[in-house]
Amino acid sequence: MTSARDVRVMFQSNKNIKIAIADEQPIVLTGLRTILHGIQHVEVVECCNSGDALLKMLKKNDAPIDILLTDFTFTQGSNDDSFRLIRKIIDLEKVKHIFIFTDNRCAWMLNKLLQLGVSCLLSKRDDIAEQVNSAIAASRKQKTWISPHIKMLLAQADMDIANSSPMSELTERELQVIRLYVSGLRLKDIAEKLCRSVATVAVHKHNAMQKLNISNNIQLVTYIKSLNL
């Protein structure tokens, strides 16, 4: 566990860590403000209750915010597409670190957020004060922080996939290839990532589809996403 003192040491300038928070539930925003005010060297500078308000706030700010602690699903406004909203926030380059604070239990969506480059996945079921301190320390080392409850969800999803049939018939490499493919990577990108030829990656993907009795890419993506991969 990382203490407030550890966080202070990480920030050698000794200036307050400026945090913006966003959630569509007023009671959550109030709770977050109260908790964060109790953490030394952390200053809550903005609160937003929708994706639209969040983007508007970031665009008007001149200096980047150190941390954005936000849910990624907003039902109100035009920014209800979770991943599109996070991509827009990243593209604005107005936030140094994005901490996702969510009760979402879909492993595929959580993994997708990690692929987008968020610095922290924090479950609303975990101890927020303890986890924020640990996440801040990790982000200073350019490391990603995943809170215990979300680690459990991701591990359980991996176990379910490994034990499910016919998924259990796939080799480790075949499973790795289709996971990367479903995440949006092209075969060329997968080949570069795995240091293999495109032809080899294509064979792994073809063999996996045969074992799963799947005949096209749309079926593959649909099936794998249904497993929360």
N, C-alpha and C positions, 0 to 999 in steps of 0.2 A: 504494500500500500504506500502511496506517495503522500507525504504530508504537505501542509501549506508552506512550511519552511523549505521543502524541496522545490516547490514551484517558484518561490522567491529566488532561490539560487539559480534556477534555470533562466530567469529573466534578469540578467546581470545589470541592466539599466535601472532596475528597481522601480520602474514605472508600472502603473496599474495595467493589467491585462484588460483591454477593452472588449467586451462581449455584447453581441446583439442576440436577442432571443426571438423566436417566432413559433407560434402555435395558435390554432384557431379556437382553442378552448380558453376563455378568460381565467378560469380557476388554475389551469396549468401555468399560464404566464405569471400569475400572482405567486404561485408556489415556487416557480423557478427564480423569480426575483428575490424572494425571501431567502432561499437556499444560497444563491450566489452572493448575496450581500454579506453572508456569513463567512465567506472565503476570503482570506487576506489577499490583497493585491489584485483583486478581481473587481472590475467596475462594469455594471450593466449600463450600456449607453443607448440602446434602442430596444423597443418591443414592437412586434408586428403580429397581426392576427390573420393575415392572408398572404398568398403568394404574390398578388399584385402589390400589396403594401410593402412587402419585403423587397421586391425588385425596385420599387420607387425610392425606398429609403437608401438602398445601396447606390443607386445612380446619382443621387444628390450629394452623397458624402464624398468629400475630396480625399481624405486620408483613408487607407484600408483599415478595416476592422480586424482585430487580432483573431477573434473566434466568432463564428456564427453557430449558435446552438439552436437547431430548428428541427421540427418535424418535416417530413417531405411530402405529405399528403394534405392538400387543402381542398375542401369541397366548394369554397366560394371563390368567385372571380374567374379570370381567364387562364390562370396558371394551375389548373387541376391535374395536368399531366406531370406526375412526380419526377420522372427522369428529365423531362424537358426543362422543368424549373431548376433542377440542380445544375444542368448543363449551362443554363443562362447565368446562374450565379457564378459558376466557374469562369465563364467567358468574360464576365464583367471585371474580373481581377480586382475586386474590391474587398475580398475576404482572404486572409492568410490561411485559415484553417476552418473547414466545415465539419462540425460535429452534428451527426444526425441523432435526434432524440425521438424515439418511436416505440409504439407498441405493436408494430407490424411483425407478423410471425412467418411471413413467406420467405423461405431461404433463398429462392431465386432472386427476389427483389433485393434482399439484403446483400447478396453477392454482387448484384449489378451495381449497387451503390459503391461498393468497394472498388469495383472496376472503374467507376467514374473518377475515383481519386479522393473520396472523402477521408478525413483524418481520423474519424471516430464514429463507431456505431454504438449507441447507448440505449439500452432498453429502459422504458419507463417503469419497469419492474425492479430495476437495480437501485442501489444507493447512489443518488445523483451527486451528492457532495464528494463522496469518496471517488467515484468514477471520473468526475470532471477533473479533479486534481491529478489523477493518474493519466488521464488523456492529455492534459496540458503538458505534463512532463514528457510523455511519449512523442507528442508533436514537435517539441523542441529538438528531439533527436531524429526528426523526420521519420518516425515510426507510426504505424497505424494502431489505434487502440480499439479493441472490441470488448464490450462489457460481458460479464459472466453469463447472463441470461441469453444473450445473442450467440455467444460461443456455443452454448448448449444447443440452441436451435440449429445452428449450422452443422454441428457434429451429429446431431440426430438425423438431419436430412441426409448427410453423407452415409450414415449407417443404413438408413432406410433404402437408399438407392443401391448400396452394395449388396443388401440382402434380398432385394426384390427380384423377381423373375419376370422377364428374361435378362434384366440388367446385370444379374449376377454372372451371366455367361460372358460378359465383355471382359477383355483384358484391360489391365490398368491403362495402357496406352490408348486403346480404343475409347475408353471412358473419358480420358483426358482430352482427346481430339474432339469428341462430340460436345463436351462441355464448353470448350473454347469456341466451337463453331456456333453453338446456340447462343453464346454470349455476344455474337455479332462479328467475330473475326473471320476474315477470308482464309481460304486454304493456304494462300501465300503467307499471310500473317502468322498462321499457326505454325507453318513450316519454319519460319524464322525464329519464332519463340521457342520451339522445341529443338532447333538445330537439326532438322530433318529435311529431306527433299519434299517438294510439293507432291510428287508421285507417291512417296511413302505415306504421307498424311492422307492423301486421297484413298489409298488402299485401306488404311485404318478406318476411315469414315465409311467406306463401302462395306467393309466386313461388319462393322457395328450395325449398320442399317439392315444388313441381311439377317443377323442374329435377332434383331428386334422385329423382323418381318415388316419393315417400313420401306416404302417404295419411292418416296420423294422427300425433298427438303422441308416442305411445309409440315408434313406429318411428323418428321423428326423433331422439328422445333416445338410443335404443339405437344407432342408426347413428353419430351424432356421437361418442358416448362410445367406440365401437369404434375411432375414429380417434385416440384420445387427445387430443381437442380440449379 
